[in-house]
Amino acid sequence: MTDLPPKLRPAPADPAATRRYHHGDLRAALLAAAEDELADRGMEGFSLRQVAKRAGVSHAAPAHHFGDVQGLLTALAAEGFRQFLAAQAAREAVAGPEPDAQLVAAGLGYVDFAMTRPALFRLLWQSERPDFRDADLGQAAGAAHQHLVDQVMAAGGGSTADEAAVWAMAHGLADLMAAGRLDALRTLPDAAREAMIAGILRRALPQSAAG
């Protein structure tokens, strides 16, 4: 995909980045290390000790900030939903102002996020480890859902079926592509792939916008 939102996180292998972990924003650094650890080792190999090692800090640092593994994954999921919205916003910023164009752009951002950050994508929608009763995570997840609702309504839809159709189409594409499926689509040149994805997303638009 083109114009993908940058990951904006330090590389743990960079000594300068490791030094920043000690006197910069340690919480953000631990979240970045946690995402990298999740991507490399998966949920089964994920541990606070390994996150601390990757970040170059004391093994007690993650526990001090997040309590336990669930606390860290919950905080990572909350940040993930904010980054998910940022990926959509990046697409929306360069799309037309019409509600249908904005809705399609949000769908492209959905796919961007899944393709560039598949481990985080799976944490948000396929894992039971984060605690969605947490206030910060609940607010972040709620904001992501409300964005969908607002866009569907702006495009002329208002029913649960409209919301479900748009969400299912965007999420299904994102999930399949992040999993390495849809090879015929994945192997297209960037511009052609984007155009095809946008065309597919338009099939789920509310009738008033699609027409």
C-alpha positions in Angstrom: 0.0 0.0 0.0 1.2 3.6 -0.6 1.2 6.4 2.0 1.2 3.9 4.8 1.3 5.5 8.3 4.8 5.2 9.9 5.1 3.0 12.9 6.8 5.8 14.8 8.5 3.6 17.3 12.2 3.2 18.2 14.2 0.2 17.0 15.3 -1.8 20.1 18.5 -2.7 18.4 19.5 0.9 18.1 21.8 1.8 21.1 20.6 5.4 21.0 17.0 4.2 21.2 17.9 2.0 24.1 19.4 5.0 26.0 16.2 6.9 25.4 14.3 4.2 27.2 16.0 5.2 30.4 15.4 8.9 30.5 12.7 9.4 27.9 9.1 8.1 27.9 9.7 4.7 29.4 6.0 3.7 29.2 5.9 4.4 25.5 9.2 2.6 25.0 7.9 -0.5 26.8 4.7 -0.5 24.7 6.9 -0.3 21.5 9.0 -3.2 22.8 5.9 -5.2 23.7 4.5 -4.8 20.1 7.9 -6.0 18.7 8.0 -8.9 21.1 4.4 -9.9 20.2 5.3 -9.7 16.5 8.4 -11.9 16.9 7.3 -14.4 19.5 3.5 -14.4 19.4 1.2 -14.6 22.4 2.6 -17.9 23.6 6.2 -16.6 23.9 5.3 -13.2 25.3 6.6 -12.3 28.7 7.4 -9.2 30.8 11.0 -10.3 31.1 11.5 -10.5 27.4 9.9 -7.1 26.9 12.2 -5.6 29.4 15.2 -7.3 27.8 14.2 -6.0 24.4 13.8 -2.5 25.7 17.1 -2.6 27.6 15.7 -1.9 31.0 15.3 -3.7 34.3 13.2 -6.8 34.3 11.0 -5.1 37.0 10.2 -2.1 34.8 7.2 -3.6 32.9 5.7 -4.8 36.1 6.1 -1.4 37.7 4.3 0.3 34.9 1.6 -2.3 34.0 1.4 -4.8 36.8 1.4 -8.0 34.9 1.2 -9.4 31.3 -2.5 -8.7 31.0 -2.0 -5.1 32.2 0.7 -4.6 29.5 -1.4 -6.2 26.8 -4.4 -4.1 27.8 -2.3 -0.9 27.6 -0.9 -2.0 24.3 -4.4 -2.7 22.9 -5.5 0.8 24.0 -2.6 2.3 22.2 -3.3 0.0 19.2 -6.9 1.4 18.8 -5.5 4.9 18.8 -2.9 4.0 16.2 -5.7 2.3 14.2 -7.6 5.5 14.2 -4.5 7.3 13.1 -4.0 5.0 10.2 -7.6 5.8 9.1 -7.1 9.5 9.6 -4.0 9.4 7.4 -6.1 8.0 4.5 -9.0 10.3 5.2 -6.7 13.4 5.1 -5.8 12.7 1.4 -9.3 11.6 0.3 -12.2 13.7 -1.0 -14.4 15.3 1.6 -17.6 13.5 0.4 -18.9 11.0 3.1 -18.6 8.0 0.8 -15.0 8.9 -0.1 -14.2 9.3 3.6 -15.7 6.0 4.4 -13.7 4.2 1.7 -10.6 6.0 2.9 -11.2 4.7 6.4 -11.5 1.2 5.0 -8.1 1.6 3.2 -6.7 2.8 6.5 -8.1 -0.4 8.1 -6.2 -2.5 5.6 -3.1 -0.4 6.0 -3.1 -1.0 9.7 -3.6 -4.7 9.4 -0.8 -5.1 6.8 1.8 -3.0 8.6 1.0 -4.1 12.1 -0.5 -7.6 11.9 0.4 -8.6 15.5 -1.3 -5.5 16.9 -4.2 -6.1 14.6 -4.7 -9.6 16.0 -4.4 -8.4 19.5 -7.2 -5.9 19.0 -9.7 -8.3 17.4 -8.6 -11.9 18.0 -7.2 -12.0 21.5 -8.9 -12.4 24.8 -5.9 -11.3 26.8 -6.6 -7.6 27.0 -9.1 -6.5 29.7 -11.8 -4.6 27.9 -13.2 -3.6 31.3 -10.2 -1.2 31.6 -11.3 2.4 31.3 -8.6 3.5 28.9 -9.0 0.5 26.6 -12.8 0.8 26.7 -12.6 4.5 25.7 -10.1 3.8 22.9 -12.1 0.9 21.5 -15.3 2.9 21.8 -13.8 5.8 19.9 -12.9 3.5 17.0 -16.4 2.1 16.9 -18.0 5.5 17.1 -15.9 6.6 14.2 -17.4 3.9 12.1 -20.9 4.7 13.3 -20.5 8.4 12.5 -19.1 7.7 9.0 -21.8 5.3 8.1 -24.5 7.8 9.2 -22.8 10.6 7.3 -22.9 8.4 4.2 -26.6 7.9 4.5 -26.8 4.7 6.5 -28.1 4.4 10.0 -29.1 0.8 10.6 -27.2 -1.9 12.3 -27.1 -3.7 9.0 -25.4 -0.8 7.4 -22.8 -0.6 10.1 -22.3 -4.4 10.0 -21.9 -4.5 6.2 -19.2 -1.8 6.2 -17.4 -3.2 9.1 -17.5 -6.8 7.9 -16.2 -5.8 4.4 -13.3 -3.7 5.7 -12.4 -6.1 8.5 -12.6 -9.1 6.2 -10.3 -7.6 3.6 -7.8 -6.5 6.3 -7.8 -9.9 8.1 -7.4 -11.9 4.9 -4.6 -9.7 3.6 -2.8 -9.6 6.9 -3.0 -13.4 7.0 -1.3 -13.7 3.5 -4.5 -14.6 1.7 -5.9 -13.0 -1.5 -2.7 -13.5 -3.4 -4.3 -12.2 -6.6 -4.9 -8.9 -4.8 -1.7 -8.7 -2.8 0.6 -9.2 -5.8 -0.9 -6.3 -7.8 1.0 -3.1 -8.2 0.3 -0.6 -5.5 -2.0 1.7 -7.5 -4.0 -1.2 -9.0 -4.3 -2.9 -5.6 -5.6 0.3 -4.0 -8.1 0.8 -6.7 -9.4 -2.7 -6.4 -9.7 -2.5 -2.6 -11.5 0.8 -2.9 -13.9 -0.8 -5.4 -14.6 -3.7 -3.1 -15.2 -1.4 -0.1 -17.7 0.6 -2.1 -19.8 -2.5 -2.5 -20.6 -2.2 1.2 -21.6 1.4 1.2 -25.2 2.3 2.3 -27.4 2.4 -0.8 -27.8 6.2 -0.7 -24.0 6.6 -1.0 -23.4 3.7 -3.4 -26.0 5.1 -5.8 
